[in-house]
Amino acid sequence: MAMLALLTLAAWLVWSAQRTELSRARERLVCALPPVPPDAPHPGMVWVPGGTLALGDTVYPEEMPIRPLSVAGFWLDRTEVTNDQFAAFVNATGYRTVAERAVDPRQHPELPPEMRLPGAVVFISPTQLSGQGSATHWWRYVAGADWRHPGGPATSIDGRGAFAVVNVTIEDAQAYARWKGAVVPSEAQWEWAARAAQNPSVPSHAQPPQANTWQGLFPVSNSAADGFVGLAPVGCFDPNALGLFDMIGNAWELTRDAYTPSHAVLASDAMADPSPASVRPAGGAIGQHVIKGGSFLCAPNYCMRYRAGARQAQDDDLAVSHVGFRTARIAPGPTGPATSPGSGQ
């Protein structure tokens, strides 16, 4: 009976992999976004009115305790930064991302030579059932993986300019934001925007239907019921009440807050310092920053972080194939400091 069960599982894995590839071949490469008004003060950005945020949630320890924080109004990109947008920055400045540079041996003397090569960590769905409890079976450091080659040297973003840029770090996100005259949002800003400037009386912990997440048994089978096996172009799912797309799912999003293991001590006030600081001094310890929103890899059986209050740590010098970002702008609202939501998109 045991052998029959194993053979049945193996056959199911092969069938599931074939179905996944078929779904991937049918995926859209672009999703239409609402037109930007010609008089928009900050094109492509949405005004997020200020208020008092109940920061956090109660699913995982790092989300607790829930803390009240005052958040001033600000502008936020309506989508994650795309490959096309990031390419414009690179073409204008010649910038090289962290993943395109060799790893500093002073920072990681323990790494073998092959892991000091330029590269990023890439998700690879396992095809065997053994060892599924270890994330090393679906995450691999791939030399040559970067924002232009999300899955490694043999992959490309050709035709995928509308997809969220990934394999970027906090240093890369801050460099892009400075070029745009913007900042990377704080954790509180990001969460307040994801909640559409509201505090629900009972936050939902259910897998959201309007988000790019994982449907099926993670990490071996994704039914792609939402239309996508992996990363999706920005704007394919309904926006929230403020007009912000993909705040939940698709790609994890970097924030400028240093990671703390809980909300008992906050790394910074929500609006205390909107200017980015150096995060990777030569010879210094590697820090971590907060990422928010979950990604296309979040599933009920593994990672229930497809929620506004969820958070996770991301190493400052490690690029990953499901982490991206968006930017914020500290500026008056469409009609002045006290402005209602829904305008200026």
The 8 nearest C-alpha neighbors of each residue, nearest first, counted from 0:
[[1, 3, 2, 4, 5, 6, 7, 8],
 [0, 2, 4, 3, 5, 6, 7, 8],
 [1, 3, 5, 4, 0, 6, 7, 8],
 [4, 2, 0, 6, 5, 1, 7, 8],
 [3, 5, 7, 1, 2, 6, 8, 0],
 [4, 6, 8, 2, 7, 3, 9, 1],
 [7, 5, 9, 3, 8, 4, 10, 2],
 [8, 6, 4, 10, 5, 9, 3, 11],
 [7, 9, 11, 5, 6, 10, 4, 12],
 [8, 10, 6, 12, 11, 7, 5, 13],
 [9, 11, 7, 13, 12, 8, 6, 14],
 [12, 10, 8, 14, 9, 13, 15, 7],
 [11, 13, 15, 9, 10, 14, 16, 8],
 [12, 14, 16, 10, 15, 11, 17, 9],
 [15, 13, 11, 17, 12, 16, 10, 18],
 [14, 16, 12, 18, 13, 17, 220, 11],
 [15, 17, 19, 13, 18, 14, 12, 20],
 [18, 16, 14, 20, 19, 15, 13, 21],
 [19, 17, 21, 15, 16, 20, 22, 14],
 [20, 18, 16, 22, 17, 21, 15, 23],
 [19, 21, 23, 17, 22, 18, 24, 16],
 [20, 22, 18, 24, 19, 23, 17, 25],
 [23, 21, 19, 25, 20, 24, 18, 26],
 [22, 24, 20, 26, 25, 21, 228, 19],
 [23, 25, 21, 22, 26, 20, 19, 27],
 [26, 24, 22, 23, 27, 21, 226, 227],
 [27, 25, 23, 24, 227, 22, 226, 28],
 [26, 28, 29, 25, 30, 232, 231, 227],
 [27, 29, 232, 159, 26, 30, 161, 158],
 [30, 28, 232, 27, 161, 31, 233, 162],
 [29, 31, 235, 234, 232, 32, 233, 28],
 [32, 30, 29, 33, 234, 235, 233, 34],
 [31, 33, 234, 34, 30, 235, 233, 35],
 [32, 34, 35, 31, 344, 234, 36, 242],
 [35, 33, 32, 36, 344, 31, 37, 43],
 [34, 36, 37, 344, 42, 33, 43, 39],
 [37, 35, 39, 38, 34, 344, 343, 42],
 [38, 36, 39, 35, 42, 40, 34, 343],
 [37, 39, 36, 40, 343, 42, 35, 41],
 [38, 40, 343, 36, 42, 41, 37, 344],
 [41, 39, 38, 42, 343, 333, 44, 344],
 [40, 42, 39, 44, 43, 343, 344, 74],
 [43, 41, 39, 44, 40, 35, 344, 343],
 [42, 44, 76, 77, 344, 41, 35, 45],
 [45, 43, 76, 75, 77, 344, 42, 41],
 [46, 44, 344, 75, 74, 77, 343, 76],
 [45, 47, 74, 73, 343, 48, 340, 332],
 [46, 48, 73, 72, 74, 192, 340, 45],
 [49, 47, 72, 340, 46, 338, 339, 196],
 [50, 48, 72, 71, 70, 47, 51, 196],
 [49, 51, 70, 69, 52, 71, 48, 196],
 [50, 52, 69, 68, 70, 67, 53, 49],
 [51, 53, 68, 54, 67, 191, 69, 50],
 [52, 54, 67, 66, 65, 55, 198, 68],
 [55, 53, 66, 65, 52, 67, 187, 308],
 [54, 56, 308, 65, 62, 63, 53, 66],
 [55, 57, 308, 62, 63, 65, 58, 309],
 [56, 58, 59, 63, 62, 60, 55, 64],
 [57, 59, 56, 60, 62, 309, 204, 303],
 [58, 60, 61, 62, 57, 63, 56, 309],
 [61, 59, 62, 63, 261, 58, 57, 260],
 [60, 62, 261, 260, 63, 59, 262, 310],
 [63, 61, 55, 56, 60, 59, 261, 309],
 [64, 62, 65, 262, 61, 60, 261, 55],
 [63, 65, 262, 66, 263, 62, 55, 261],
 [64, 66, 55, 63, 54, 53, 56, 67],
 [65, 67, 54, 53, 64, 68, 55, 262],
 [68, 66, 53, 52, 54, 51, 65, 69],
 [69, 67, 52, 51, 66, 70, 53, 54],
 [68, 70, 51, 50, 52, 71, 67, 269],
 [71, 69, 49, 50, 51, 269, 68, 72],
 [70, 72, 49, 73, 50, 69, 48, 270],
 [71, 73, 49, 48, 47, 70, 74, 332],
 [74, 72, 329, 47, 46, 328, 330, 71],
 [73, 75, 46, 328, 327, 45, 47, 44],
 [76, 74, 327, 44, 45, 326, 77, 328],
 [77, 75, 44, 78, 326, 325, 43, 45],
 [76, 78, 243, 44, 45, 244, 43, 75],
 [79, 77, 244, 76, 233, 80, 243, 245],
 [78, 80, 325, 324, 163, 81, 233, 76],
 [81, 79, 325, 163, 324, 164, 84, 78],
 [82, 80, 163, 164, 84, 162, 83, 161],
 [81, 83, 164, 160, 85, 84, 86, 162],
 [84, 82, 160, 86, 81, 85, 87, 161],
 [85, 83, 81, 87, 86, 82, 80, 88],
 [84, 86, 88, 82, 87, 83, 81, 89],
 [85, 87, 89, 83, 88, 84, 82, 90],
 [88, 86, 90, 84, 85, 89, 91, 83],
 [87, 89, 85, 91, 86, 90, 92, 175],
 [88, 90, 86, 93, 94, 92, 91, 87],
 [89, 91, 87, 88, 93, 92, 86, 94],
 [92, 90, 88, 89, 87, 93, 94, 86],
 [91, 93, 89, 94, 90, 88, 87, 178],
 [94, 92, 89, 90, 91, 95, 88, 86],
 [93, 95, 89, 92, 96, 88, 90, 91],
 [96, 94, 99, 93, 97, 100, 89, 98],
 [95, 97, 99, 98, 171, 94, 167, 100],
 [96, 98, 99, 100, 316, 95, 168, 171],
 [99, 97, 118, 96, 117, 145, 100, 119],
 [100, 98, 117, 96, 97, 95, 145, 118],
 [101, 99, 117, 97, 98, 102, 96, 95],
 [100, 102, 117, 116, 115, 103, 99, 98],
 [101, 103, 115, 104, 116, 100, 117, 107],
 [102, 104, 105, 106, 101, 107, 115, 108],
 [105, 103, 108, 107, 106, 102, 115, 110],
 [106, 104, 103, 107, 108, 282, 281, 283],
 [105, 107, 104, 103, 282, 108, 284, 283],
 [106, 108, 104, 109, 105, 110, 103, 102],
 [107, 109, 104, 110, 105, 106, 111, 103],
 [110, 108, 107, 111, 104, 106, 105, 112],
 [109, 111, 108, 107, 114, 112, 115, 104],
 [110, 112, 114, 113, 109, 115, 108, 107],
 [113, 111, 115, 114, 110, 116, 104, 109],
 [114, 112, 115, 111, 116, 142, 110, 117],
 [113, 115, 112, 116, 111, 110, 140, 142],
 [116, 114, 102, 112, 113, 101, 117, 110],
 [115, 117, 101, 114, 113, 142, 118, 102],
 [118, 116, 101, 100, 99, 98, 142, 143],
 [119, 117, 142, 144, 143, 98, 141, 145],
 [118, 120, 318, 144, 140, 319, 141, 98],
 [119, 121, 140, 319, 139, 141, 320, 138],
 [122, 120, 320, 139, 138, 150, 319, 140],
 [123, 121, 138, 137, 124, 139, 320, 120],
 [124, 122, 137, 138, 125, 121, 139, 136],
 [123, 125, 137, 219, 218, 122, 126, 136],
 [126, 124, 127, 137, 219, 123, 136, 218],
 [125, 127, 124, 12, 219, 128, 13, 16],
 [128, 126, 125, 129, 9, 12, 219, 131],
 [127, 129, 131, 130, 126, 125, 219, 9],
 [130, 128, 131, 127, 132, 136, 126, 125],
 [129, 131, 132, 133, 128, 136, 127, 134],
 [132, 130, 133, 129, 128, 136, 134, 218],
 [131, 133, 130, 134, 136, 129, 135, 128],
 [134, 132, 135, 131, 130, 136, 137, 138],
 [133, 135, 136, 137, 138, 132, 131, 130],
 [134, 136, 138, 133, 137, 139, 131, 132],
 [137, 135, 134, 133, 138, 125, 131, 130],
 [136, 138, 123, 135, 124, 122, 134, 125],
 [139, 137, 122, 135, 121, 136, 134, 123],
 [140, 138, 120, 121, 141, 135, 137, 122],
 [139, 141, 120, 119, 121, 142, 118, 114],
 [142, 140, 118, 119, 144, 120, 139, 151],
 [143, 141, 118, 144, 117, 116, 140, 119],
 [142, 144, 118, 152, 151, 117, 141, 145],
 [143, 145, 151, 118, 119, 148, 149, 142],
 [146, 144, 148, 98, 166, 149, 147, 118],
 [145, 147, 166, 149, 148, 165, 164, 167],
 [148, 146, 145, 156, 155, 149, 144, 82],
 [147, 149, 155, 145, 154, 144, 151, 146],
 [150, 148, 146, 145, 144, 151, 320, 147],
 [149, 151, 154, 148, 144, 121, 152, 320],
 [150, 152, 144, 148, 143, 153, 154, 149],
 [153, 151, 143, 154, 148, 144, 150, 155],
 [154, 152, 151, 155, 148, 150, 143, 144],
 [155, 153, 148, 152, 150, 151, 149, 156],
 [154, 156, 148, 157, 147, 149, 153, 152],
 [155, 157, 159, 147, 158, 148, 160, 154],
 [158, 156, 159, 155, 160, 147, 154, 148],
 [157, 159, 160, 156, 28, 161, 155, 29],
 [160, 158, 156, 157, 161, 162, 28, 82],
 [159, 161, 83, 82, 162, 158, 81, 156],
 [160, 162, 232, 159, 81, 29, 233, 82],
 [163, 161, 232, 81, 159, 160, 233, 231],
 [164, 162, 81, 79, 80, 82, 233, 165],
 [163, 165, 82, 81, 323, 80, 162, 146],
 [166, 164, 323, 322, 167, 320, 146, 321],
 [167, 165, 318, 319, 320, 146, 145, 322],
 [166, 168, 318, 165, 171, 323, 146, 322],
 [169, 167, 171, 170, 318, 315, 172, 316],
 [168, 170, 172, 171, 315, 173, 253, 167],
 [171, 169, 173, 168, 172, 174, 278, 315],
 [172, 170, 174, 168, 169, 173, 167, 96],
 [173, 171, 169, 175, 174, 170, 176, 168],
 [172, 174, 176, 170, 175, 171, 169, 177],
 [175, 173, 171, 177, 176, 172, 170, 178],
 [174, 176, 178, 172, 173, 177, 171, 179],
 [175, 177, 181, 173, 182, 179, 178, 174],
 [178, 176, 180, 174, 179, 175, 181, 173],
 [179, 177, 175, 176, 180, 174, 88, 181],
 [178, 180, 176, 177, 181, 175, 182, 88],
 [181, 179, 177, 178, 176, 182, 328, 175],
 [180, 182, 176, 328, 179, 177, 327, 326],
 [183, 181, 176, 327, 326, 184, 328, 177],
 [182, 184, 326, 255, 254, 327, 173, 176],
 [185, 183, 254, 327, 188, 189, 255, 326],
 [184, 186, 255, 188, 254, 187, 256, 189],
 [185, 187, 189, 254, 188, 256, 190, 184],
 [188, 186, 190, 185, 189, 269, 191, 54],
 [189, 187, 185, 191, 186, 190, 184, 192],
 [188, 190, 186, 192, 187, 191, 184, 185],
 [189, 191, 193, 187, 192, 307, 188, 186],
 [192, 190, 194, 196, 188, 193, 189, 187],
 [191, 193, 195, 189, 194, 190, 196, 188],
 [194, 192, 190, 195, 191, 246, 307, 189],
 [193, 195, 191, 192, 196, 197, 190, 307],
 [196, 194, 192, 193, 197, 241, 240, 239],
 [197, 195, 191, 194, 192, 48, 47, 50],
 [196, 198, 195, 194, 199, 191, 52, 50],
 [197, 199, 200, 53, 52, 194, 196, 202],
 [200, 198, 201, 202, 197, 194, 203, 53],
 [199, 201, 198, 202, 197, 203, 53, 56],
 [200, 202, 199, 203, 198, 204, 56, 57],
 [203, 201, 199, 200, 204, 56, 198, 306],
 [202, 204, 205, 201, 306, 199, 206, 207],
 [203, 205, 202, 206, 306, 303, 58, 305],
 [206, 204, 203, 207, 299, 303, 305, 306],
 [205, 207, 208, 305, 204, 299, 303, 298],
 [208, 206, 209, 210, 205, 305, 212, 247],
 [209, 207, 210, 206, 225, 211, 212, 205],
 [210, 208, 236, 207, 237, 211, 225, 238],
 [211, 209, 248, 208, 207, 212, 236, 247],
 [210, 212, 249, 248, 295, 225, 227, 294],
 [211, 213, 295, 248, 297, 296, 210, 294],
 [214, 212, 298, 296, 297, 295, 221, 215],
 [215, 213, 221, 222, 223, 224, 298, 212],
 [214, 216, 221, 220, 222, 217, 213, 298],
 [215, 217, 220, 218, 219, 221, 300, 214],
 [218, 216, 219, 220, 215, 298, 301, 300],
 [217, 219, 124, 216, 220, 125, 137, 221],
 [218, 220, 217, 124, 125, 216, 126, 221],
 [219, 221, 216, 215, 15, 217, 218, 222],
 [222, 220, 215, 214, 223, 213, 228, 216],
 [221, 223, 224, 214, 215, 220, 19, 228],
 [224, 222, 228, 227, 226, 225, 221, 214],
 [223, 225, 222, 226, 214, 227, 221, 213],
 [224, 226, 223, 227, 211, 210, 212, 208],
 [227, 225, 223, 224, 26, 228, 22, 211],
 [228, 226, 223, 229, 225, 26, 231, 23],
 [227, 229, 223, 23, 221, 19, 22, 226],
 [230, 228, 227, 295, 231, 296, 23, 249],
 [229, 231, 249, 295, 227, 232, 228, 250],
 [232, 230, 162, 233, 249, 227, 229, 211],
 [233, 231, 162, 161, 29, 28, 30, 163],
 [234, 232, 162, 235, 78, 163, 161, 231],
 [233, 235, 244, 236, 30, 32, 232, 245],
 [236, 234, 30, 233, 232, 237, 231, 31],
 [237, 235, 209, 234, 210, 238, 245, 244],
 [236, 238, 209, 239, 244, 235, 234, 210],
 [239, 237, 244, 243, 242, 236, 240, 245],
 [238, 240, 242, 241, 243, 195, 244, 237],
 [239, 241, 242, 195, 238, 243, 341, 340],
 [242, 240, 341, 239, 195, 243, 340, 45],
 [241, 243, 238, 239, 240, 244, 77, 341],
 [244, 242, 77, 238, 239, 241, 78, 246],
 [243, 245, 238, 78, 234, 246, 77, 242],
 [246, 244, 247, 248, 249, 210, 78, 234],
 [245, 247, 193, 244, 292, 248, 243, 307],
 [246, 248, 292, 245, 305, 210, 293, 306],
 [247, 249, 294, 211, 293, 210, 212, 295],
 [248, 250, 294, 295, 211, 230, 231, 245],
 [251, 249, 294, 321, 322, 323, 248, 252],
 [250, 252, 322, 293, 294, 292, 291, 323],
 [253, 251, 324, 323, 290, 291, 322, 250],
 [252, 254, 290, 324, 289, 323, 169, 291],
 [253, 255, 185, 184, 186, 256, 289, 290],
 [254, 256, 185, 183, 184, 257, 288, 253],
 [257, 255, 254, 185, 288, 289, 186, 258],
 [256, 258, 288, 266, 287, 289, 255, 259],
 [257, 259, 288, 289, 287, 312, 256, 260],
 [258, 260, 261, 266, 257, 265, 262, 264],
 [259, 261, 61, 258, 262, 60, 62, 263],
 [262, 260, 61, 263, 259, 63, 62, 60],
 [261, 263, 264, 63, 64, 265, 62, 61],
 [262, 264, 261, 64, 265, 63, 66, 260],
 [265, 263, 262, 266, 261, 259, 260, 267],
 [264, 266, 267, 262, 263, 259, 268, 261],
 [265, 267, 257, 256, 259, 264, 258, 268],
 [268, 266, 265, 269, 271, 256, 272, 257],
 [267, 269, 271, 270, 265, 266, 272, 68],
 [270, 268, 187, 271, 70, 185, 267, 188],
 [271, 269, 268, 272, 273, 70, 71, 185],
 [272, 270, 268, 269, 273, 267, 274, 185],
 [271, 273, 274, 270, 268, 275, 267, 269],
 [272, 274, 270, 271, 275, 182, 329, 185],
 [275, 273, 272, 276, 182, 183, 181, 255],
 [276, 274, 273, 173, 277, 182, 255, 183],
 [275, 277, 278, 274, 173, 255, 170, 272],
 [276, 278, 279, 280, 275, 170, 173, 169],
 [279, 277, 276, 280, 170, 286, 315, 169],
 [278, 280, 277, 281, 285, 283, 315, 316],
 [281, 279, 283, 282, 278, 277, 284, 285],
 [282, 280, 283, 279, 106, 105, 103, 284],
 [281, 283, 105, 106, 280, 284, 279, 103],
 [284, 282, 280, 281, 285, 279, 106, 105],
 [283, 285, 286, 106, 282, 279, 280, 281],
 [286, 284, 283, 315, 279, 287, 314, 106],
 [287, 285, 315, 314, 284, 288, 278, 257],
 [286, 288, 314, 315, 313, 258, 257, 312],
 [289, 287, 257, 258, 313, 256, 312, 315],
 [288, 290, 258, 312, 254, 311, 256, 257],
 [291, 289, 253, 252, 311, 254, 310, 251],
 [292, 290, 310, 252, 251, 293, 309, 253],
 [291, 293, 247, 251, 305, 307, 248, 246],
 [292, 294, 305, 251, 248, 304, 291, 297],
 [293, 295, 248, 250, 249, 251, 296, 297],
 [294, 296, 212, 249, 211, 248, 213, 297],
 [297, 295, 294, 213, 212, 298, 293, 229],
 [298, 296, 302, 212, 213, 294, 295, 303],
 [297, 299, 213, 302, 301, 300, 303, 296],
 [300, 298, 303, 301, 302, 206, 297, 205],
 [301, 299, 298, 302, 217, 216, 303, 215],
 [300, 302, 298, 299, 217, 303, 297, 218],
 [303, 301, 297, 298, 304, 299, 300, 296],
 [302, 304, 299, 305, 298, 297, 301, 306],
 [305, 303, 293, 309, 306, 302, 297, 292],
 [304, 306, 293, 247, 303, 292, 248, 297],
 [307, 305, 304, 309, 308, 292, 247, 204],
 [306, 308, 190, 309, 193, 292, 194, 247],
 [307, 309, 55, 56, 306, 190, 310, 62],
 [310, 308, 304, 306, 307, 62, 291, 292],
 [311, 309, 291, 290, 289, 62, 308, 312],
 [310, 312, 290, 289, 313, 291, 309, 61],
 [313, 311, 289, 288, 258, 287, 290, 314],
 [312, 314, 287, 288, 289, 315, 290, 311],
 [315, 313, 287, 317, 316, 286, 288, 312],
 [314, 316, 287, 286, 317, 169, 168, 313],
 [315, 317, 314, 168, 318, 97, 285, 279],
 [318, 316, 314, 315, 168, 319, 119, 98],
 [317, 319, 166, 119, 167, 168, 98, 120],
 [320, 318, 166, 120, 119, 321, 322, 121],
 [319, 321, 166, 121, 165, 322, 149, 120],
 [320, 322, 250, 319, 165, 251, 294, 323],
 [323, 321, 251, 250, 165, 319, 252, 320],
 [322, 324, 165, 252, 250, 164, 251, 167],
 [325, 323, 252, 253, 79, 80, 172, 326],
 [326, 324, 79, 80, 76, 183, 78, 252],
 [327, 325, 183, 182, 76, 75, 184, 176],
 [328, 326, 75, 182, 184, 74, 181, 183],
 [329, 327, 181, 74, 330, 73, 182, 75],
 [328, 330, 73, 74, 327, 331, 181, 273],
 [329, 331, 328, 73, 332, 74, 72, 336],
 [332, 330, 336, 335, 333, 329, 73, 334],
 [331, 333, 335, 336, 334, 338, 46, 330],
 [332, 334, 335, 343, 331, 40, 338, 342],
 [335, 333, 332, 338, 336, 337, 331, 339],
 [334, 336, 332, 331, 337, 333, 338, 330],
 [337, 335, 331, 332, 338, 334, 72, 333],
 [338, 336, 335, 332, 339, 48, 334, 72],
 [339, 337, 332, 336, 334, 335, 48, 340],
 [338, 340, 48, 341, 337, 342, 47, 46],
 [341, 339, 48, 342, 241, 47, 46, 338],
 [340, 342, 241, 339, 242, 46, 343, 344],
 [343, 341, 344, 340, 46, 333, 45, 339],
 [342, 344, 39, 45, 333, 46, 40, 341],
 [343, 45, 44, 342, 43, 35, 39, 42]]
